[in-house]
Amino acid sequence: MSTGRVLVAGVGNIFLGDDGFGVETVRRLAAHPLPADVELVDIGVRGVHLAYQLLDGYRTLVLVDATARGGEPGTVYLIEADAGPVESPVLDGHRMGPDAVLALLATLAAGTGGSPPGRVLVVGCEPASLEEGIGLSAPVAAAVEEAVGVVLRIVGSDAQAQREASPC
């Protein structure tokens, strides 16, 4: 059953350069005041953990991750993802991207009677390098604050919509 909660999950591997974008963005978000119904979590590479956590029921999921779409490194994207049924996932505990997490979630929800979040958004950033190494490239590091702002706008507008939808 979906609740009124929002989960903001930082995804990525900090040992692969810009793949640590989601983790760093969530770390910086922790310094900001957030609505009471918003949970921040550093998932890192624990995609299976994220899928199981989502079975607890969330209204909205915001995934923050490096997202290669062919743009200039450091470009921030806001993507509305489909939270519906997806092809069966290939489980690889070391490399579960958001698409595999959502597919696993759909499978787990069907088996347990749970439900995936009603809305799934991805705040992504075009990486410059996903090579081994710790630390973000200059363009991706510069994009973290922009991504923080995007997430803050999302959770703020989501909270406002919830207040307007609730009976007084």
C-alpha positions as CSV (number, residue, x, y, z in Angstrom):
1,M,0.0,0.0,0.0
2,S,1.4,3.4,-1.0
3,T,1.8,6.0,1.8
4,G,2.3,9.7,1.7
5,R,6.0,9.4,1.9
6,V,8.6,10.4,-0.6
7,L,12.0,8.6,-1.0
8,V,15.0,10.4,-2.4
9,A,17.6,7.8,-3.2
10,G,21.2,8.5,-4.2
11,V,22.4,5.8,-6.5
12,G,25.9,5.1,-7.8
13,N,29.4,3.8,-7.2
14,I,31.8,6.3,-5.6
15,F,34.8,4.3,-6.9
16,L,33.8,4.9,-10.5
17,G,34.3,8.7,-10.9
18,D,31.1,10.5,-11.9
19,D,29.0,7.4,-11.0
20,G,29.2,8.8,-7.5
21,F,27.0,11.8,-8.5
22,G,23.8,10.5,-6.9
23,V,25.5,9.7,-3.6
24,E,27.2,13.1,-3.5
25,T,23.9,14.9,-4.3
26,V,22.0,13.1,-1.5
27,R,24.9,13.9,0.9
28,R,24.5,17.6,0.1
29,L,20.7,17.4,0.3
30,A,21.0,16.3,3.9
31,A,22.2,19.8,4.9
32,H,18.8,21.3,3.7
33,P,15.5,21.3,5.6
34,L,13.1,18.9,3.9
35,P,9.4,18.3,4.4
36,A,8.6,15.8,7.2
37,D,7.4,13.1,4.7
38,V,10.7,13.1,2.7
39,E,13.3,10.4,3.4
40,L,16.8,10.7,2.1
41,V,18.9,7.5,1.6
42,D,22.3,6.8,0.2
43,I,21.7,3.6,-1.7
44,G,25.1,3.5,-3.5
45,V,25.2,0.2,-5.3
46,R,22.6,-1.6,-3.1
47,G,19.9,-1.7,-5.7
48,V,18.3,-4.8,-4.3
49,H,18.0,-3.1,-0.9
50,L,16.3,-0.2,-2.6
51,A,13.7,-2.4,-4.2
52,Y,12.9,-4.1,-0.9
53,Q,12.7,-0.7,0.9
54,L,10.2,0.5,-1.7
55,L,7.9,-2.3,-0.8
56,D,7.2,-0.3,2.4
57,G,5.1,2.0,0.2
58,Y,6.0,5.4,-1.1
59,R,3.9,8.0,-3.0
60,T,7.0,9.2,-4.9
61,L,10.5,8.0,-5.6
62,V,13.2,10.4,-6.7
63,L,16.3,8.5,-8.0
64,V,19.5,10.6,-8.3
65,D,22.1,9.0,-10.5
66,A,24.6,9.5,-13.3
67,T,22.6,9.3,-16.5
68,A,24.4,9.0,-19.8
69,R,22.1,10.4,-22.5
70,G,24.6,11.9,-24.9
71,G,24.6,15.5,-23.6
72,E,27.5,17.7,-22.4
73,P,29.1,16.4,-19.2
74,G,27.4,18.1,-16.2
75,T,24.0,18.4,-17.9
76,V,21.3,17.8,-15.4
77,Y,18.2,15.9,-16.5
78,L,14.8,15.4,-14.9
79,I,13.2,12.3,-16.3
80,E,9.7,10.9,-15.5
81,A,10.2,7.2,-15.3
82,D,7.6,4.5,-15.9
83,A,6.9,2.8,-12.6
84,G,4.7,0.2,-14.2
85,P,5.5,-3.4,-15.1
86,V,8.8,-4.0,-16.7
87,E,10.6,-7.0,-18.2
88,S,12.0,-9.4,-15.6
89,P,15.3,-8.0,-14.3
90,V,18.7,-9.6,-14.7
91,L,20.0,-9.6,-11.1
92,D,23.5,-8.4,-10.8
93,G,24.3,-7.1,-7.3
94,H,27.2,-5.1,-8.6
95,R,25.5,-3.3,-11.5
96,M,21.7,-2.7,-10.9
97,G,20.7,0.6,-12.5
98,P,17.4,2.3,-11.9
99,D,15.7,0.3,-14.7
100,A,16.7,-3.0,-13.1
101,V,15.6,-1.8,-9.6
102,L,12.2,-0.8,-11.0
103,A,11.8,-4.2,-12.8
104,L,12.8,-6.0,-9.6
105,L,10.3,-3.9,-7.6
106,A,7.5,-4.8,-10.0
107,T,8.3,-8.5,-9.6
108,L,8.6,-8.2,-5.8
109,A,5.4,-6.2,-5.5
110,A,3.4,-8.7,-7.6
111,G,4.6,-11.5,-5.3
112,T,3.9,-9.7,-2.1
113,G,0.8,-7.7,-2.9
114,G,2.7,-4.5,-2.4
115,S,2.7,-1.6,-4.8
116,P,5.4,0.5,-6.4
117,P,5.5,4.3,-6.0
118,G,2.8,6.1,-8.0
119,R,5.4,8.5,-9.4
120,V,9.1,7.8,-10.2
121,L,11.5,10.6,-11.2
122,V,15.1,10.5,-12.1
123,V,17.4,13.4,-11.5
124,G,20.3,12.5,-13.6
125,C,23.6,14.1,-14.6
126,E,25.6,13.4,-17.8
127,P,28.9,11.9,-16.7
128,A,32.3,12.9,-18.1
129,S,34.0,9.7,-16.9
130,L,32.9,6.4,-15.3
131,E,36.5,5.2,-15.0
132,E,37.9,3.8,-11.8
133,G,38.8,6.6,-9.4
134,I,37.3,8.5,-6.5
135,G,35.9,12.0,-7.1
136,L,33.7,13.7,-9.6
137,S,34.9,15.4,-12.7
138,A,34.8,19.2,-12.7
139,P,31.6,19.5,-14.8
140,V,29.7,16.9,-12.7
141,A,30.9,18.4,-9.4
142,A,29.6,21.8,-10.6
143,A,26.2,20.2,-11.4
144,V,25.6,18.8,-7.9
145,E,24.2,22.1,-6.6
146,E,21.9,22.4,-9.6
147,A,20.6,18.8,-8.9
148,V,20.1,19.7,-5.2
149,G,17.9,22.6,-6.4
150,V,15.9,20.3,-8.7
151,V,15.3,17.8,-5.9
152,L,14.3,20.6,-3.5
153,R,11.8,21.9,-6.1
154,I,10.4,18.4,-6.6
155,V,9.8,17.6,-3.0
156,G,8.5,21.1,-2.3
157,S,5.9,21.0,-5.1
158,D,5.0,17.4,-4.2
159,A,4.4,18.4,-0.6
160,Q,2.3,21.4,-1.8
161,A,0.2,19.1,-4.0
162,Q,-0.4,16.7,-1.1
163,R,-1.6,19.6,1.1
164,E,-4.0,20.8,-1.6
165,A,-5.3,17.2,-2.1
166,S,-5.9,16.6,1.6
167,P,-9.3,17.5,3.0
168,C,-9.1,20.3,5.5
